[in-house]
């Protein structure tokens, strides 16, 4: 297999390049002032390029994929009210518990939902086709029932291990596990899967390594398929390792279901407000963040790419400024003949408009040491309009409340001799 995907971070955005069997797809990502994905530009493929806009609560209000645009409206509870696209206006109705119960075009109902324990969808009627869903006591989907029969699901932790006649061999991943081999017990078909660092399917291959089905270029960072219809069966692509169900119209996560066409969870967050007051909002940076369970967002990597790097010659008290998104490594090096001790003071400033919050930490470099290295994530673990935020690093941890912050962090590395 000739498959390679690289992701690099630089000031001004994240860019990714995928090479599959000699064909390279280069994607450049742009972000707004709050660090949210605002555009994806695909070199030589304007039909795959995307643009995204959000309201103050983080709801996706407009998206454009190629020449096709979609607009969405919301109520004060951040519930999706309408979606307007080339097909017309789709409206969404909710029950008193805030659960989506109906999708309609005008007075015509196209989808109806019913719920049970833990706000799990137990029935979907989509244009007259009904599917019923059964769950384990812990809330994991274990069976889907249609006129065609009963399809049983089995899980290995958070990774799907079996679905009907399909079987999956998974490897460990931050998402809970991703499939690398899929086979059908009713036949001889075997597929091999290649996944990216987020757990998304890049490509599937037949048993002999031929007939590769390329996936990545046909899926947005929010998981939306750009194909006319999402594939089913063994070569169906996964979004952060999770399977898609056509009757639900969503990817199935342990605690709730995620819809890629509107980039949001379909029910409230069962854990409350860990990611801010908007409980339907998916990861603000889907290029580096995932939500493995449907409860809270995590970074898929502590260091994706290399941040801006500067070197400072020690001469009394000096300082340099570096701005970056992603991981950082701070290295302090001493000459062999240097005597006495000095310390390196690391000061991190998180700024939004005129608001600044900072924290400092001192690292002592012994006289008999040549190099001291500190590693940290450099990420704000959440970026929402309101809520609690944690700046994570091995140097210092800072808690900040009720402010909105950019995911880019300004770090001042002050070295004093």
N, C-alpha and C positions, 0 to 999 in steps of 0.2 A: 504494500500500500504506500502510495506517495501522498501522505496527508499531513499537513502542518498548519497549525493556527497559532499566530503570535499576537500578543496584545501589548502595546507599549503606552506609557503615560507620559505626557509632557505638558508643560504649561499651555493652556488653551484647549486641551481636550485629550481624549483617548482615541487611538486609532487601532484598528485590527486588520490583519491580513490573513486570508485563508488560502492555502494552496492545496488543491485536490487534483491528483493525477495530472500535474503539469498546468492546471488552470488556476490562476490567482484571482481572488475576489478581495479587493481592498475596501474596507469600510472606515470612514472617518466620522467620529461622534462629536457633537457639539452640545454644550450645556448652558442653561440660563444662569442668572445671578445666584440662584439658590442651589445650584449644582444638579438640577434635574435635566434629564435628557431632552434636548430640544430639536436635534436634527441628526439624521444619519445620511451621509453622502456616500454613495457607492460609485467608485470610479468606473466610468464607461457604461453604467447602468442606471440612467435616470428613472427608469420604471421601478427600480427597487429603492430609490431614495425616499426618505421619510422626514416629516416635520411634526413636532408636537408642541402644544400650548396648554397651559394649566391655569386654574383660578387660584385665588389666595389660599384655598384649603388643600391644594395639591391635586384636585380633580382634573382629569384630562378633559379639556373642553373642545379641543380641535386636534385632528390629526390629518395628515396628508401622506398618502403612499402613491408615489408616481403622480398621476394626474387625478387620482380619486381622493376626495376629501370627505370627512365625516365630522359633524359637530354634535356635541352632547350638552345637555342642561341638567342641573341638579337642584334639589330643594335644600332647605337650611340644615337638614340632617345628613347632608352629603349623600343622599340617595339619588341614583340615576333616574331622571324623569323622562328624558327623551333622547333618541339618537336620530340624527338627520343625515341621510346619505343618498346616493343615487337611486336606491330602491324606495325611498320615501321617508316617512316619519314613523318610527317605532316608539310606542309609549310603554312605560313600565309602572305597574301597580303593586302596592305593598299592603301587608296586613298590619294590625296594630303593634306587632312585635318587630316591625321593620324588615320583614322577610319578603323577598320578591315572590309574588304569587301569580303574576300575569304579564305577558307581553302581548301587545296588540297593535294593529295598524288600523287607525280609525276605530270603528266599533267591532272589528273582526279580531277575535282572539286567535293568536298563532301558537302560543305556548302557555301552559298552566302548570304550576308547581304546588305540591303539597309537602308538608314538613312533619317530622316526628321528633323523637327524643334527640336532644343535643342540637336542635335546629337542622337536622340532616334531611336532605331531600328524599322523600320516600316514594314519590310518584311524579312523573313528568308526562304530560300529554302534549305532544308536538304535532300539530296539524292532524289530529285524529289517531296518531300512533302513540300508544301508552307504554311506558316502561316503569317498572317498580323496582325499588332498591332496598336491599337488606344489609344490616350492619351488625358488627360484633358489639358486645357490651362496651368496648372502649371507643366505639364510633368508627372503626375501619370498615370500608365497604367490602362485603364478603360475597354478594351475589346481585345480579341484575336479572330481572324476570320480564320477558316480552312474549308475544305470541309465538315467537320462534323457539321458546324454551327458556331454561335457566342457565345463565352463565355464571360460574363460580369464580371468585377471586381469592387469592391467597397472598399474604404479605410476609416478607422477611424483614421485620422491623418496619421501617418506612419505605422499603423498596418492594415493588410488586414482583412476586415470584411466579405466580401462575394466574392465567385468565382464560377460562374455557380450556381449549386444547393447547394453548400457548404456554410455554415455560421459559423462564428467564434466569440466566446466571448473572449475578450482580457483583460489582466490585465496590469497595468502600469509597465513600465520597461525603463531603460536607452536607450534601443534600439529603443524606440518609441511604445512599446507594444508587448506582446507575447500572443499567444492563450492558453487558459486553457480548453476550451470546443469547440468541433467541431461537427456539425451535418449536415445531408443531408435532405433538404426539400422534396425530392422525396421519402424518405423512413423513416425507424425508426432507422437508425444507428446513434449512439452518441458515441463520443470518448472523453476521458479526457487526457490532456497532462501535462507532468511534464517537467519543463525547468530548466536549470542551471543558474548560475549568469550571463552568457553572453547572455542568451536568446536562447541558443541552445536546441533543443528537446532532452530530456533524454529518455523518453518512452511515449507510448500512451497506454491507457487502454480502454476496452469496457465499456458499460454502467454499468455492474455489477462488474466492477473492475477486471474481469478475462481476460484471453487472452492478457496479456501485450505484447506489441511489443517493444523490447529493441532496442534503437537507439545509445546511446552514444559510446559504444565500437566499433561500425561499422563506425565511422566518425572521420576523422583526425581533429586536431585543426584548420586547414584551411578550414574545412567544406566538404572535399572530402569524398564521400561515399565509403566504402570498400565492399559494397554489389555488386553483379553482375549488378544490376539495381536499381536505386533509386525508392523507393515506390512512388505511386501516390495516390491521394484521401485524405480522412480525416486523415489518419495516416502518411502522408508524413512529414518527419522531416523538421524543420526549422533551418536555420543558422542565428544566432543572431536575431531571430524573423521574418526573411524575407522568403517569399515563393520561391520555385523553379519552373521554367518553362522549360519543356522538349524541346520545340521548340527553345527557346533561348539558351538552354544549360547552363543556368546561374541562379543565384539567383537575384531576382528583388528588387532593392533598389530605393529610390525616384529619385536619380539623374543619376545613371548608373547601369550597371549590373556587377555582380561579378562571375567569373569562378573559381571553387574550384580546378579543375584538374591542373591549372597552377598558382593558388593562386594569381590572379591579376584582376584588373578592366579592362574591355574591351574597354573603351574609356578614353580620357584624363580627368583630374580633372577639373570640370567646375569652381571651385573656384580659380584655379591657382596653387600656390605652398605652401599651408599651411603645408604639410607634407614633404617638400623637393622637389628637382628637379625631382625625379622619380615620375611621376603622375599616374603610374599604380600600384604602390606598395601598398599592403594591410598592415594592422597593423603588425609591426615587432614582437610583442609579442602576438600572437593570443590567448594565454592562459589567458590574463588579459585585452586585449584591443579589442575594436570594432570600427567600422565606421558606425554609424546608418543611415547615408544618402548617403554615397558615396562621401563626400566632405572633411572630416577630421577625424582623429583618436582621440578617447577619451578613458580614462581608465574606465573600467567597475566597478571599486571599488576604493575608496580612501585608503582602507587598506585591503589587502587580506592576511590573515594569520598574524603571529607575527614575527617581525624582531628580530635579535640578541639583547639580553638584557643584560646590564651590570649595576652594581651598584657601585657608587663612594662614599667613605666616605669623607666628607668635611674636609679638613685640609689645609687651605691656598689655593694657586692656584694649581689646579690639572687638569688633562685631561684624557679622555679615547677615544679610537677609536672604532667605530662600522661601519661595512660595511654590507649593506643589500639592497635587492630589495623589494619595497613595501611600506607600510605605517609605520609610526613611532609614538610613544607617548613618550614624554620626561616629566618625573615627578621629581620635586625637592621637597624634604621633609625636614622640619625643626623640631628640637626637641622643645617640649613645653617650656623648660626653656631657649632656645637660645635667646639672646638679640641682638639688633642692626639689621641693614639691610645688606643684601648681594644680589648680582645679579648673575644670571646664563647667561653666554654668549654662544650662540649656533653658531658654525661655521661649514658651510657645504662646502665641497671641492668636486668638480666634476673634475675628472682626465681622460685624454685620452693620453696614452703614457707619454711624458714629459710635456704636457700642463696641467696646473692646473688653475682652476677658483674657487674663493671662495667668500662667503658672510657671514657676521656675523650679529647677532641680540642679543640685551641684554634684558632680562626679569627680572624685579625687583621683589624680593620676600619679602613682608613686614614682619616686626618683629612679628606681631600678626597673621601671617598666618602659617599654617602647611604644606600645599601642594599647589604647583602651577603646573598645567599640560598644556602642549602644544601639540596639535595634528596637523599633517600635512600629505600630501599625500606621500611625499618622492619619487615621480616619476619624471623622465624627461617626459614631456608630449609628446615628439617626439624623436625618435632616427633614424636619417637619416645620410647620409654621408655628406651632406651640408645643410645649412639652418639655421633658427632661432630656438632656443630651450628655453624653459621656465622650470626652476626648481620651482615647486609649493610647497608652504607650508604656514601654517598660521603664521609662524615666519618671513619669508622673501621670496621675489620673485626676481629671478635673470634671466636676459635676457642674452643669450650668442649667438653670431652669427658666422656663417661659420666655425663650427668645428664639428667633429664627436665624440660622447660620448657614453660611456657605460651606460646602464640603471641602473647598480649598482651605488649607491652613497656612498661616504665616508663621514661620519659625525663625526666631533670631538666635543664632548660636553664638554666645558670647564666651570667648576664651580669655582667661586672665592668667598671667604668669606670676 
